[in-house]
Amino acid sequence: MRAIHLANYFVAGCIASSLLGWVASLHPYAFRAVLCLLAAIACAWGLSWLLDFSLSKLLKISVADLQAILISGLAMLLIGLGVFLCS
């Protein structure tokens, strides 16, 4: 059951990423807004890698689980944007 929940979160993340790409293609101002949002997400993702030990204690999960979440987040972003670019 947990694997199904994780797969659903992964698919939802891919859909959200492709939705952001679609919104960015609608208007230049929307592109700038989505670009700022993606830059903020990239900064938070990078800081999460740098602070993984203290962040794992704060979230009360293991470091390996946090790193798996960060890697899957990057995969969601790449798959979602790849779907946008290929369509």
Secondary structure, DSSP 8 states (H G I E B T S, - for coil): -HHHHHHHHHHHHHHHHHHHHHHHTT-HHHHHHHHHHHHHHHHHHHHHHHTHHHHHHHHTS-HHHHHHHHHHHHHHHHHHHHHHHH-
